[in-house]
């Protein structure tokens, strides 16, 4: 059976269009540039350098180098300036790595466009659309460029992005006289033009691109769009407050130290140098860097698992997800729908998977009209399989290629059925309808007894996990006008079509993992209740009861929340009801992740804490409303994303705990010796050396740390938990305080052997202690020996490089002079190493006791 074609007078079907050739399109792309807004590309190296030069740590190093020049110590100044270049190189490496990740994500998130090239339909990135391209638009698509409408069917667009008017506008195809007319401004009904960035909310169209990128209407107002900035996430706001608090405290201590040094030792320049050193030691400038690196690399890691993160906040929120609201078709199931059986009256015919007997004549009208109730060029899997079955089973003389599609009645909230009106060349025609069996029964005006009998058959099929559609037909005479409501046609029931869509093999294990992680999975589907329950039970969901959309509408808010506490399967739900379910779960204090694919799913996706759009079958509207885009539409991928989100959250807090801990001994040793009247321990070069350890450790090492083995056996973290809870804050400060006390003791003992040796011993203690803090904070649940076997290449590069640099600073006379060291004795050096390692001994013992007695309060950072 051939596909019926949509024929509009004087309007071409895409089969009649060749579009641009691939070579010509490539030439125009090179000549006119990509279809994107100005300034949407990545930052240049020069821009990155300017940003890096504004970092407070670098400014402090430059100021210290200037003071050394004033003091006449050119060698120290040169070394500090070299340190500036080293820190800049490290920061630029991290920034460019982050920028490359973001660039890759921008490429992934570029809206797709369906174009005709060399007479074939191809889907390309929106940025590759060029002037003259023929583009097919469908419901939910975002228009990729300014264009003129060649053909359309019920085309309605939302142009509020350009006009500010929320009312959708209807479009028509251009006439011959408008071929060269310049397009007017956006807005207004009955225009043959569409504009870049607007949304198709209904219908379909064939359009020819007239302007792209900066030449489009959206491009001309691009500067105002670029001025809009995203609101910072809760975690970003917390880190800003934290860094500001540290900066204010550091500034006060610096002023105190400069005054104390100047008044007590009569050395104002030296006091200013000591104050800069203290500022460098206190300022936690790594925190914003860590947050940026973690979220950018987290988004990149998600993309490698087929999840596109469109908003950074979603990466940090994943770890708190407590409810996953998912669709059935294509998410829990394979979305490989096939016709399972046909039912006409009391007779049924099972469609074999391969080969099999010919279709009995009695079932032919049912399959014919089920196919006629589909889009001519279907995208929906159910409609595609009906076309395939029609081509396979219907006789070759049953052809509808010359029929004309005159009218379409789409699915609505109150009528869960679609109907298409077709006319024949010889006159007359037919209305084919398919949809929910109860909706088809209403269209056919079945009496209560017939309706009950029909629904009993549906129930029996649904109990087998089959999805069931009713099919009806009505004869029409003439060529219209057509009624506004399909209920005005005299429909006759033809029968039922049952579809099978097998459960994805990975789903039961993924749902079991969610249960172990304290995450509740809720199925929300438009399917029949019996089908939904059968699939839910096969998947392992808590499917004791089902709540239908009709029953949901009858509940007030308190009653709905009571139902949500016990029901995990919602059937016959229309997209508009998803928003109410999301809001109800949120009102119960849950952190909600929600999947969706249609235009009407956008409000629910935007309302959910984590909106997840389907990448394969989702519309552009849904993808833009969502925080995440699921590229393979697979439920197990969502669980993978939650696991990765928990790992990112866990490692981020480990990194933050390490940063807080390591600044305590560094700042303490920069301040206390001066206040006690001892020789100054630290100079800017020492703090700069430590920065080469801290920056890569807290960003690269902790970001690459593998997940804890119990990560998906914990309950979701509280959504409002601060970056530093009291327990994390206390344990971090205690780690840093222990390291500070031991370093101070080693310094005091070393002073008996001279200032240079004391400085070398104290610095060795601090460097070894720094590495020990990295090792112990890799896990707050497992002791250090248990984590040594974990794979983390970045860790060992940092440890090895740091120990080598320390050894050179102690062994080479030139470097010893630079750092103002004296070569310590082997026994004293061994004492310093032991002291550095001993600083974490109490925390390791604490973790070991917790492992022995799990009922004690936990030590997890996350």
Secondary structure, DSSP 8 states (H G I E B T S, - for coil): -------BTTB--GGG---B-HHHHHHHHHHH--SS-TT-S---HHHHHHHHHT-HHHHHHHHHHHHHHHHT-HHHHHHHHHHHHHHHHHHHHHHHHHHHHHHHHHHHHS-EEEEEETTEEEEEEGGG--TT-EEEE-TT-B--SEEEEEEEEEEEEE-HHHH---S-EEB----GGGTT-----S--SSBSEE-TT-EEEEEEEEEEEEE-GGGSHHHHTHHHHHT------HHHHHHHHHHHHHHHHHHHHHHHHHHHHHHHH--HHHHHHHHHHHHHHH--THHHHHHHHHHHHHHHHHHHTTEEESSHHHHHHGGG--EEEE-STTTTB----EEEEEEETTEEEE--SSS-----HHHHHHHHHHHHTS-TT--SHHHHHHHHHHHHHS-TT---TT-EEEEEE---SS--EEEEEEE-TTS-EEEEEEE-HHHHHHHTT--HHHHHHHHHHHHHHHTTT-EEEEEEEEEE-SS----SSGGGS--EEEEEEEEE--B-TTHHHHHHHHHHTT-EEEEE-SS-HHHHHHHHHHHT---S--EEHHHHHT--HHHHHHHHTT--EEES--HHHHHHHHHHHHHTT--EEEEE-SGGGHHHHHHSSEEEEETTT--HHHHHH-SEEESS--HHHHHHHHHHHHHHHHHHHHHHHHHHHHHHHHHHHHHHHHHTT------HHHHHHHHHHHHHIIIIIHHT----TTGGGS----TT--SS-HHHHHHHHHHHHHHHHHHHHHHHHHGGG-HHHHHHHHHHHHHHHHHHHHHHTT-SSS-HHHHTTS--HHHHHHHHHHHHHHHHHHH-HHHHHHHT-----HHHHHHHHHHHHHTTHHHHHHHHHHHH-TTS------
